[in-house]
Amino acid sequence: MCAASGRALAAGDRVVVALIERTDDAGLDRIDFAEEAWDAGARDPAGRRVFAHWRGAQPEPNAKPRQFIDDDALLDLFHQLGESGAGAGDGRGRAAFRYVLALILCRKRLLVLEGSAPGAILVRPRGSEAGSATVRVEDPGLDEAMLAAATEQVGAVLRAEA
């Protein structure tokens, strides 16, 4: 369903997927928009902050779940979250999401783990020189429940259905 119009999104429709800030716990929700609604200026109907967005196509209803966002868009999402201030002091949900995303990007070999600093990991994009373009990713000190929740959020973003 398009979050702006309420229209059902048909297979093949162009969509914009947005990560929107929750009002209750500083986590992030994924919301889908018809591309034409987004391009016309529609954003979150509740007026919450958009942290990141990307474009794609609505999958077939019974299609096997697949990655909804490509590697370049994942890296862009990671950087957008950093620019939006998703650090440890800016909502543990967002910081947890970015931290888990960074670990996934390291596992996918899109980011290289440079090392750690007190309360953070240091990563850089693959292909950049060691020591250059290093990004600090705050470690929000996740317990088991928070790690599971953050992992589920990232998983929902990566799947075509959500």
N, C-alpha and C positions, 0 to 999 in steps of 0.2 A: 504494500500500500504506500502511496505517496504521502509523506508526512504533511505536505502542504495542502493538497487537494482532497486526500482520502480516496483517490482513484486507485483501483487495482492496477498493479504494474504487470503487463503482459510479457511473456517470454520475448526477448529480443529488444524490448524497450530500452532506450538509453537512460541511465540513471546516474545520480550523484549520491554517493554514500558519504555521510558526514559523521564525525565523532563529536558528540555534543556533551557538554558538562552536565552532570546531574546536580540538582539543587540540594539533595539531602545528604550526600556523602562524598562529594567531590570526585566521584568516579566518572566514567565516560560511558555514554550510550551510543550505539550505532543507530542512525536514522537514515532511511532511504527517501530520496526525492526523485520525481520525474525530472529529467534533464531540463525540459522546457520550464518547469516551475522554478527550478534553481536559477536558470538563466534569467528569468523574469524577476528575480530578487527574493524569492521565498527562501527562508532559512528555518530555524527552529520555531514552530508556532508558539512555544512558551517563552521565547526570547532568551534562551540560554546561549552561552558562548560556544561558538564552533571552533574546535581545536585543530581539526584537519579534515580534508575532504579529498575524494578522488572520483573519477568517472569510470563507468563500465556499462555493461549490458545485463539486463535481468535474465537469469538463466531459465531454462525449461523447468516446469514444476517438479518433475520426477527425475531430473538430471542428477547424476552422481555428484556429490559435493566436490567442489574443486577450489583451488586457490582463487579468490576473487580479486586479489590485488597483486600486481606483478612486482618483481624485485625492485625496480626503480621507484615505484610508488611506495613500497615499504620503506625504503631509505628516505624518501621525501617525507613520509609520515613521521619517521623517527626524528628528523630534523625539525619538522613543524612543531612537534611536541616539545622539543628543546627550546624553540623560539617562543613558545607560549608560556614558558616558565614552569614546566612540569618538573620541578625540583622537589626535594624532600619537604621544604616548607610550604609548598603550594598544593596541598592535597595529596594525601598518601595514595589515593586511588590512581591518580594520574602518574605520580612518580613510580608506583608499582607497575603500571602499564608500560611506561617507557623503559624501565629496567628489564622487564621480561622481554619486551620487544628487542632490546639491545642484545640480550643473551641469544634470542632466536636468530638475529642477524649475524651474530658471531658463529653460531652453529651452521648457518647457511653459507658461511664464508663471505658474507657481504661486508662485514665489519671485522677488524682484527683486534683482538684483545691485547692492548699495549701493556697493561699492568693494573695496579690498584693504588688507591690513595685512601686515606682515612675516610670511611663512609662512602666510597665511590669506586667505580671501575673506570678505566680509561680505555677508550676505543678509538679507532681511526678507520676510515673507509679503505677497503681493499684496493690496492693499486697506488695508494698514496705512500710517500716515503715514511719509514719509521720515524716517529717523533714529530712528524708534521701533521697538521689537521687533526690533532688529538682532541677528542670530545670527552668531557667528564660527565658520567651518568651516575646520579646519586643512587646509592643503595638505601632503599627505604626501610631496611631491617624487617623483611617479611617473615611472619610466622607461617606455619603450614596452611592455615585457612586463608590468609591473605594471598599467599603464593598461588593457591588453587583458584581463587577468585580472579586474580590478575591473569593467570594462564587462560582461564575460560574467556575473559574479555578479549584477549589477543586472539584466541581461537575463533571467536565469533566474527572478528574482523577479517580473518583469513579465509573463512568459509563463505561460500556463495549464499547460503541461507543463513538468516540470523533473525 
